[in-house]
Amino acid sequence: MAQGYGFVTNVRENGWAQVVTDRKDACEHCGASKCCVSFGTKSEMLVMAVNKAGAKEGDYVSLILRSGTLVKAAAVMYLIPVLGLVLGAAVGSALHKELPIGETTSVLAFGFAGLFLGFIITSLISKWMSGNSNLTPVISRIKKQGVQDIHKVMAIDPVCRMTVNVAEEPERFSYKNKNYYFCNQNCRESFIKDPERYL
């Protein structure tokens, strides 16, 4: 079972909470941590977690994710595209005599088609997995209550989900009597055009 720690930045009424966690802490047991770029170069990442411990904003919490979940996620992300590539290449090799192209070209074309199909299947399975509460992080316990007012220290850009240091006076926009902070002007402009999309 993988475990990480982080600060709760937002509590939702439906039993979920946003947690800013250290990327190193959350990813250190993941085999893909050396090549993962989905969270950019910042050291923090934002995760949605099931709030079983009843944590509040500013609490320092412990997050758990079942090891079986990590294995399933790794299988989806790596094995399906590779399997698509191999099967596509095999089909290309078998059909090359019936096509007006050489064997190498046929193997490459069908191999890349299989790889592309594998990525599509991976994307669909990933969407299903992200909506399954059994496959998401869970706040298992509160390590320290109300450690700090998280809003005075950092905010989350609602557009790109990067952490923003409020003390550095970043781009800002007020919506429904709440201030939102942005890492750059482009994110701010995107938010202004359609705030509800990002909330």
VEXPADO-419540 format. One record per residue (C-alpha): residue in three letters; chain; x, y, z. Coordinates in steps of 0.1 Angstrom, whole numbers, plus 5000, padded with zeros to 4 digits. Layout:
// residues N
> ALA A X Y Z;
...
END
This chain:
// residues 199
> MET A 5000 5000 5000;
> ALA A 5015 5034 4989;
> GLN A 5013 5062 5014;
> GLY A 5018 5100 5011;
> TYR A 5012 5132 5030;
> GLY A 4998 5166 5022;
> PHE A 4978 5196 5031;
> VAL A 4940 5198 5025;
> THR A 4933 5229 5004;
> ASN A 4895 5224 4998;
> VAL A 4868 5202 5013;
> ARG A 4838 5193 4992;
> GLU A 4804 5185 5006;
> ASN A 4802 5152 4987;
> GLY A 4830 5135 5008;
> TRP A 4859 5145 4986;
> ALA A 4888 5168 4994;
> GLN A 4916 5185 4974;
> VAL A 4951 5178 4988;
> VAL A 4984 5193 4978;
> THR A 5010 5166 4983;
> ASP A 5047 5165 4977;
> ARG A 5053 5148 4943;
> LYS A 5084 5130 4956;
> ASP A 5064 5116 4986;
> ALA A 5035 5105 4964;
> CYS A 5055 5091 4935;
> GLU A 5086 5076 4952;
> HIS A 5073 5040 4949;
> CYS A 5060 5044 4913;
> GLY A 5081 5028 4886;
> ALA A 5072 5057 4862;
> SER A 5083 5085 4886;
> LYS A 5115 5091 4866;
> CYS A 5097 5097 4833;
> CYS A 5063 5111 4844;
> VAL A 5057 5146 4831;
> SER A 5020 5149 4836;
> PHE A 5023 5173 4866;
> GLY A 5050 5195 4851;
> THR A 5082 5205 4869;
> LYS A 5068 5217 4902;
> SER A 5075 5196 4933;
> GLU A 5038 5196 4944;
> MET A 5008 5181 4928;
> LEU A 4971 5184 4934;
> VAL A 4951 5152 4940;
> MET A 4914 5146 4947;
> ALA A 4910 5121 4976;
> VAL A 4881 5105 4994;
> ASN A 4879 5123 5028;
> LYS A 4872 5093 5051;
> ALA A 4890 5110 5080;
> GLY A 4868 5141 5079;
> ALA A 4897 5164 5074;
> LYS A 4893 5202 5072;
> GLU A 4912 5229 5052;
> GLY A 4947 5233 5065;
> ASP A 4949 5199 5080;
> TYR A 4981 5178 5074;
> VAL A 4969 5144 5064;
> SER A 4980 5109 5054;
> LEU A 4969 5095 5020;
> ILE A 4969 5059 5011;
> LEU A 4965 5041 4977;
> ARG A 4963 5004 4975;
> SER A 4993 4987 4959;
> GLY A 4970 4967 4936;
> THR A 4957 5000 4922;
> LEU A 4992 5010 4912;
> VAL A 4997 4977 4895;
> LYS A 4964 4981 4876;
> ALA A 4973 5016 4866;
> ALA A 5008 5006 4854;
> ALA A 4993 4977 4834;
> VAL A 4968 5000 4817;
> MET A 4994 5027 4809;
> TYR A 5022 5005 4796;
> LEU A 5010 4970 4786;
> ILE A 4980 4979 4764;
> PRO A 4999 5002 4740;
> VAL A 5028 4978 4738;
> LEU A 5005 4949 4732;
> GLY A 4988 4970 4704;
> LEU A 5022 4977 4688;
> VAL A 5032 4940 4688;
> LEU A 4998 4927 4676;
> GLY A 4998 4954 4649;
> ALA A 5032 4944 4637;
> ALA A 5023 4907 4636;
> VAL A 4992 4915 4615;
> GLY A 5013 4937 4592;
> SER A 5038 4908 4587;
> ALA A 5010 4883 4580;
> LEU A 4992 4906 4555;
> HIS A 5022 4921 4536;
> LYS A 5018 4896 4506;
> GLU A 4983 4908 4500;
> LEU A 4993 4945 4500;
> PRO A 5011 4965 4474;
> ILE A 5038 4975 4499;
> GLY A 5069 4958 4513;
> GLU A 5070 4937 4545;
> THR A 5089 4963 4564;
> THR A 5065 4991 4555;
> SER A 5035 4969 4563;
> VAL A 5049 4959 4597;
> LEU A 5057 4996 4606;
> ALA A 5023 5008 4594;
> PHE A 5002 4982 4612;
> GLY A 5025 4984 4642;
> PHE A 5019 5021 4646;
> ALA A 4982 5017 4640;
> GLY A 4981 4991 4668;
> LEU A 5000 5015 4691;
> PHE A 4976 5043 4683;
> LEU A 4946 5020 4690;
> GLY A 4963 5009 4723;
> PHE A 4965 5046 4734;
> ILE A 4929 5051 4726;
> ILE A 4919 5020 4747;
> THR A 4942 5032 4775;
> SER A 4925 5066 4775;
> LEU A 4891 5051 4778;
> ILE A 4901 5027 4806;
> SER A 4919 5056 4824;
> LYS A 4887 5077 4824;
> TRP A 4868 5048 4838;
> MET A 4894 5042 4865;
> SER A 4895 5079 4875;
> GLY A 4857 5078 4882;
> ASN A 4860 5047 4904;
> SER A 4863 5057 4941;
> ASN A 4880 5024 4949;
> LEU A 4909 5034 4926;
> THR A 4915 5069 4941;
> PRO A 4936 5081 4971;
> VAL A 4919 5080 5005;
> ILE A 4927 5104 5034;
> SER A 4933 5077 5060;
> ARG A 4940 5100 5090;
> ILE A 4947 5135 5101;
> LYS A 4983 5138 5113;
> LYS A 4980 5174 5125;
> GLN A 4949 5196 5126;
> GLY A 4949 5231 5113;
> VAL A 4986 5233 5109;
> GLN A 4984 5265 5089;
> ASP A 4959 5285 5069;
> ILE A 4968 5270 5035;
> HIS A 4953 5299 5016;
> LYS A 4979 5323 5031;
> VAL A 5008 5301 5018;
> MET A 4997 5287 4985;
> ALA A 4968 5285 4961;
> ILE A 4959 5262 4932;
> ASP A 4956 5276 4897;
> PRO A 4921 5264 4888;
> VAL A 4930 5261 4851;
> CYS A 4963 5243 4850;
> ARG A 4963 5229 4887;
> MET A 4998 5242 4895;
> THR A 5005 5256 4929;
> VAL A 5009 5293 4932;
> ASN A 5026 5312 4960;
> VAL A 5002 5339 4970;
> ALA A 5029 5360 4987;
> GLU A 5045 5366 4953;
> GLU A 5014 5385 4942;
> PRO A 5005 5363 4912;
> GLU A 4977 5370 4887;
> ARG A 4943 5371 4904;
> PHE A 4906 5372 4897;
> SER A 4876 5375 4920;
> TYR A 4846 5353 4912;
> LYS A 4815 5349 4934;
> ASN A 4833 5367 4963;
> LYS A 4863 5344 4962;
> ASN A 4898 5351 4950;
> TYR A 4914 5327 4925;
> TYR A 4951 5329 4917;
> PHE A 4969 5320 4885;
> CYS A 5004 5311 4874;
> ASN A 5002 5333 4844;
> GLN A 4980 5357 4824;
> ASN A 4969 5330 4799;
> CYS A 4954 5309 4827;
> ARG A 4936 5339 4842;
> GLU A 4921 5348 4808;
> SER A 4909 5312 4802;
> PHE A 4893 5312 4836;
> ILE A 4875 5346 4830;
> LYS A 4860 5333 4798;
> ASP A 4843 5303 4815;
> PRO A 4848 5300 4853;
> GLU A 4824 5272 4858;
> ARG A 4843 5249 4835;
> TYR A 4873 5250 4858;
> LEU A 4853 5249 4891;
END
